[in-house]
Amino acid sequence: MKALPLLFLALTLAAPARAWQPGDHELLTMPTAWTMDQGSSYFTDYELFFLNYSYGVTPRTHVGVFTMFPIVSEFINTVSLGVKQNWLDGEKVDGALWGTYTPDGGMFTLGNVFSIGEPSKSLHVGACAVMGLNDSNNHTEWVGMVGYRGDLSEKGSLLFEYYNSSSMLDDGFNGMVNLGYRFRLQTVSVDFGGIRPLADTGDLLFVPYLKATLYFGGNP
């Protein structure tokens, strides 16, 4: 038992070896296992409507706040708190746990992701459980995800994601794919792409997707 506090400190304070680039915390929407330097932070705007700010408490721990853009006063009901903890910092494989909690409605998410390879060419595999703490039916939704990043240059990357969930599988749904491109500079990255269900959508090809991240601290 005496070894547990030492193990916790090692998992929390040991610094990842790789350099951080803006946007490395996730692909288009899927989290990666990577974490930024202690004292660094980022601000991300999704589709102009959703906002996220996260801070590196330690080299392996992120804490953050997620909310809708304050268009109306009810935006406060969407505020969610999040944390990501890198627990595996290997030469070619990283692992991280993440969790979110939305006080309004009692929504809780707990997941894990593995990132395999270097950021410039990497495969990501993750799963999470989504639970409503106030749900009288005690229903848990399971979500699986796979993603890929391939850098075309120092400033550009191709991004791919696939999602599916337990309820969608029960309905015979084949999942969702997200395709996009990331352009980055020293302290900013911009992702643009499209989201498409793997189903007959008539004339609909892709729902447009746009995301921007501003990185604070360090020298990415």
C-alpha positions in Angstrom: 0.0 0.0 0.0 2.9 2.4 0.7 3.8 2.1 -3.0 0.5 3.5 -4.2 1.3 7.2 -3.4 4.6 6.9 -5.2 3.0 5.3 -8.2 0.4 8.1 -8.3 3.1 10.7 -8.2 5.0 8.9 -11.0 1.9 8.8 -13.2 1.1 12.5 -12.5 4.5 14.2 -12.6 6.6 12.3 -15.1 6.9 14.5 -18.2 6.1 13.0 -21.6 9.1 13.1 -23.9 7.5 14.3 -27.1 7.1 18.0 -28.2 3.6 19.5 -28.1 1.9 21.0 -31.1 -1.4 22.9 -31.1 -4.3 20.5 -31.5 -2.4 17.4 -30.2 -5.0 16.9 -27.5 -7.4 15.4 -30.0 -8.1 14.6 -33.6 -11.3 16.2 -35.0 -13.4 15.3 -32.0 -11.7 12.2 -30.5 -9.3 12.7 -27.6 -5.7 11.5 -27.9 -3.6 10.1 -25.0 -1.1 13.0 -25.2 -0.8 15.8 -22.7 0.9 19.2 -22.8 3.5 20.7 -20.5 2.7 21.7 -17.0 1.4 25.3 -16.9 0.4 25.3 -20.6 -3.2 25.6 -21.7 -5.4 25.7 -24.8 -8.7 27.3 -25.9 -10.7 25.5 -28.6 -13.8 26.7 -30.4 -15.9 24.0 -32.1 -18.3 25.1 -34.9 -18.4 28.6 -33.3 -21.0 27.2 -30.8 -19.0 25.1 -28.4 -16.0 26.2 -26.3 -13.4 24.4 -24.3 -10.5 25.6 -22.1 -8.0 23.2 -20.6 -5.0 23.6 -18.4 -2.0 21.4 -17.8 -1.9 20.9 -14.0 1.0 18.5 -14.4 2.8 17.2 -17.5 0.4 14.3 -17.6 -2.9 15.9 -16.3 -5.3 18.2 -18.0 -8.3 19.8 -16.4 -10.9 21.8 -18.4 -14.2 23.4 -18.8 -16.6 22.9 -21.7 -19.7 24.9 -22.5 -21.8 26.3 -25.3 -21.2 29.8 -26.6 -23.2 32.2 -24.3 -25.9 33.1 -26.8 -28.6 32.9 -24.2 -28.5 32.8 -20.4 -29.3 29.0 -20.3 -25.8 28.3 -21.7 -24.8 27.9 -18.0 -26.7 24.6 -18.0 -24.3 23.2 -20.5 -21.1 23.8 -18.5 -19.2 20.5 -18.1 -16.0 19.8 -16.1 -13.4 17.5 -17.5 -10.1 15.8 -16.7 -7.6 13.7 -18.7 -4.8 11.7 -17.1 -2.0 10.1 -19.1 -1.2 6.9 -17.3 1.0 5.2 -19.9 3.9 7.0 -21.6 5.6 4.5 -23.7 8.0 4.8 -26.6 5.3 4.0 -29.2 2.1 3.6 -27.2 0.4 6.1 -24.8 -2.7 5.6 -22.7 -5.0 8.1 -21.0 -8.1 8.1 -19.0 -10.6 10.9 -19.3 -13.8 11.9 -17.6 -16.4 14.6 -17.9 -19.3 15.7 -15.6 -22.2 18.0 -16.4 -23.9 19.1 -13.2 -27.1 20.1 -14.9 -28.7 16.7 -15.6 -26.0 14.7 -13.9 -24.3 13.5 -17.1 -21.0 11.6 -16.5 -18.6 10.2 -19.0 -15.6 8.0 -18.4 -13.3 6.7 -21.1 -9.8 5.5 -22.1 -7.8 6.0 -25.2 -4.6 4.5 -26.6 -2.4 6.5 -29.0 0.0 4.4 -31.1 2.9 5.8 -32.9 4.3 9.3 -33.2 1.9 12.3 -33.5 2.9 12.7 -37.2 1.6 9.2 -38.0 -0.6 7.7 -35.4 -3.5 5.3 -34.7 -5.9 6.0 -31.9 -8.3 3.5 -30.3 -10.7 4.5 -27.5 -14.0 3.7 -25.7 -16.1 5.5 -23.2 -19.2 5.0 -21.1 -21.9 7.8 -20.9 -24.1 7.6 -17.8 -26.9 9.8 -16.5 -26.6 9.9 -12.8 -30.2 11.0 -12.5 -31.4 8.4 -14.9 -33.9 6.2 -13.1 -33.3 3.4 -15.7 -29.6 3.3 -14.9 -28.8 3.2 -18.6 -25.2 3.3 -19.8 -24.3 4.1 -23.4 -21.1 2.6 -24.7 -19.2 4.5 -27.4 -16.3 3.1 -29.4 -14.0 5.1 -31.6 -11.0 4.7 -33.9 -8.9 7.5 -35.4 -5.9 8.2 -37.5 -3.6 11.2 -38.1 -1.1 11.4 -41.0 1.0 14.5 -41.4 1.5 15.7 -45.0 4.0 18.4 -43.9 5.1 20.2 -40.8 2.0 22.4 -40.9 -0.7 20.0 -42.3 -2.3 16.7 -41.3 -5.0 14.5 -42.6 -7.5 13.3 -39.9 -9.9 10.4 -39.8 -12.4 9.2 -37.1 -15.0 6.4 -36.9 -17.6 6.3 -34.1 -20.4 3.9 -33.1 -22.3 3.3 -29.9 -24.2 0.4 -28.3 -27.7 1.9 -29.0 -26.9 2.7 -32.6 -25.5 -0.9 -33.1 -28.8 -2.2 -31.6 -30.6 -0.2 -34.3 -28.4 -1.6 -37.0 -26.6 1.7 -37.6 -23.2 1.4 -39.2 -21.6 4.4 -37.4 -20.2 7.8 -38.3 -17.1 8.9 -40.1 -15.3 12.2 -39.7 -12.8 13.3 -42.3 -10.7 16.5 -42.1 -7.5 18.4 -42.5 -5.5 20.3 -39.9 -3.4 23.4 -40.6 -1.2 24.6 -37.7 1.2 27.3 -36.9 3.3 27.7 -33.8 0.4 28.6 -31.4 -2.7 27.9 -33.4 -4.4 25.1 -35.4 -7.5 25.0 -37.5 -9.4 21.8 -38.4 -11.9 21.7 -41.2 -13.7 18.7 -42.6 -17.0 16.8 -42.8 -19.1 14.4 -40.7 -21.1 11.6 -42.4 -23.2 8.8 -41.1 -22.6 5.4 -42.8 -26.1 5.2 -44.1 -28.3 6.3 -47.0 -28.5 10.1 -46.6 -29.9 10.9 -50.0 -28.2 14.0 -51.4 -26.4 14.7 -48.2 -22.7 14.0 -48.5 -21.0 15.6 -45.4 -22.0 18.0 -42.6 -19.3 20.7 -42.5 -17.1 20.8 -39.5 -14.8 23.6 -38.3 -12.6 23.9 -35.2 -9.8 26.3 -34.1 -7.4 25.9 -31.2 -5.2 28.5 -29.6 -2.2 27.2 -27.5 -0.7 29.2 -24.6 2.7 28.4 -23.1 5.8 26.6 -24.0 7.4 26.4 -27.5 5.4 23.8 -29.5 
